[in-house]
Amino acid sequence: MVDLASYNTFGIHASAEALLTVANEQKLVEYVNALRKTPRPYFVLGGGANVLFVADFAGDILHVTNQDLEVINEDAQQVLVRVGAGYEWDAFVAWSVAKGYWGVELLSGIPGTVGASPVQNIGAYGAEAAEVIVEVEAVEIATGALVRFDVVDLALGYRTSRFKREWKNCYIVHHVCYRLSKQCDSYTKFERLGLENDILSPQEVRSRVLSIRASKLPSTKDIGSAGSFFKNPEVEQSVLEQLRSTYENMPYYATEHRDMYKLSAGWLIEQCGWKGYRVGDAGVYEKQALVLVNYGGATGREIFALSEQIADDVYKKMGVRLEREVEIVPAKY
Ligand SMILES: Cc1cc2nc3c(=O)[nH]c(=O)nc-3n(C[C@H](O)[C@H](O)[C@H](O)COP(=O)(O)OP(=O)(O)OC[C@H]3O[C@@H](n4cnc5c(N)ncnc54)[C@H](O)[C@@H]3O)c2cc1C
């Protein structure tokens, strides 16, 4: 049995029967072929920055660790980079901004790996991985074949992709190809960071993002968390209007879907009085109500129970259902 506490950013103690590190796609194919012959439970783990272990895992934890990075094409405007799934996401961002490339600077400081970026469609400050991903390479579990997907095949949406829905447990990502730009084409997004358009370099944007993040989010070195525990909910216009008649100052955003609006889950949770709440070592971060934290000794089930209490309370008081962004592992326990 292996303790997974140092493999998840919540720092939850849970064990797995085996932790297998897979350093390249050939090894991944070998593992998948063995799995096809003798099926057993497995879970693909990147940096463990979006999972909550609520029980021991009766099977293999597969840790994809390939960390290669290769520029595969370049012209005057753009660069195509192929990056191993095990590469730390923020190290890739640091590499990109050091080269002066644009495209991922707003996604600075997001914990986890490159391999999870298309699974989650990671996003922050108005940017999403969907804007820079070109292609994803994976191993198909059913056949052991190496396959490639164009970004449009993935149906990337708000913190979701086919990998999380209809393709759940069907593929293991081993490389992601990103298109980075030599020119800045996202000035409008920088307004949210209070940056002037004309002073920018990718490095300046990154520094600003990192300092904003440090002021709002706990460092996982100090306090266990998985970032935002819930997604920002989308509601119909009638629900929005009803809520605004009570909460005039409630923040909301238009979405790409007509008559649908996004609300701030953090604001709703704070409004219901949960910000800074603590029970034992499980709590709601004092600076950001969307972040559930482990102050040291919380179990996954304690954090899960707290999340259920919060979601029920928000539904009771606001009529809005919160959906978890964090994945509960094992899914059935
Ligand atoms: C402090 C903090 C701040 C955060 N801020 C943000 C933020 O601003 N924006 C944001 O989008 N997210 C944020 N997150 C969440 C997290 O960083 C992302 O979800 C990230 O993509 C998780 O990467 P990971 O490698 O840790 O994935 P894991 O948590 O290990 O896994 C997540 C999912 O991806 C799957 N997966 C992982 N690797 C592979 C692979 N190679 N092949 C197939 N499936 C795979 C797993 O099976 C699982 O379903 C934050 C988390 C923390 C702790």
The ligand as an ORCA input file, in Angstrom:
! r2SCAN-3c Opt
* xyz 0 1
  C      -4.254     26.400     -5.235
  C      -4.941     25.924     -6.496
  C      -5.338     26.850     -7.448
  C      -5.972     26.406     -8.623
  N      -6.337     27.340     -9.556
  C      -6.894     26.943    -10.705
  C      -7.233     27.896    -11.724
  O      -7.006     29.111    -11.592
  N      -7.821     27.433    -12.863
  C      -8.074     26.107    -13.067
  O      -8.577     25.737    -14.143
  N      -7.744     25.176    -12.132
  C      -7.175     25.569    -10.968
  N      -6.865     24.652    -10.005
  C      -7.207     23.236    -10.225
  C      -6.043     22.401    -10.834
  O      -4.855     23.126    -10.773
  C      -6.333     22.034    -12.280
  O      -7.566     21.334    -12.362
  C      -5.229     21.188    -12.884
  O      -5.456     21.002    -14.271
  C      -5.084     19.830    -12.210
  O      -3.951     19.213    -12.788
  P      -3.364     17.873    -12.157
  O      -2.237     17.440    -13.008
  O      -3.085     18.090    -10.732
  O      -4.603     16.897    -12.350
  P      -5.150     15.827    -11.315
  O      -5.814     16.555    -10.189
  O      -4.124     14.847    -10.968
  O      -6.269     15.134    -12.201
  C      -7.397     15.869    -12.642
  C      -8.171     15.025    -13.650
  O      -7.375     14.885    -14.841
  C      -7.145     13.508    -15.105
  N      -5.791     13.390    -15.652
  C      -4.639     13.886    -15.143
  N      -3.604     13.595    -15.936
  C      -4.105     12.899    -16.978
  C      -3.539     12.290    -18.132
  N      -2.239     12.340    -18.388
  N      -4.354     11.621    -18.983
  C      -5.688     11.541    -18.747
  N      -6.278     12.097    -17.664
  C      -5.505     12.768    -16.792
  C      -7.307     12.799    -13.770
  O      -7.624     11.427    -13.945
  C      -8.439     13.598    -13.177
  O      -9.659     13.174    -13.740
  C      -6.216     25.045     -8.828
  C      -5.776     24.105     -7.871
  C      -5.137     24.544     -6.720
  C      -4.668     23.521     -5.734
*
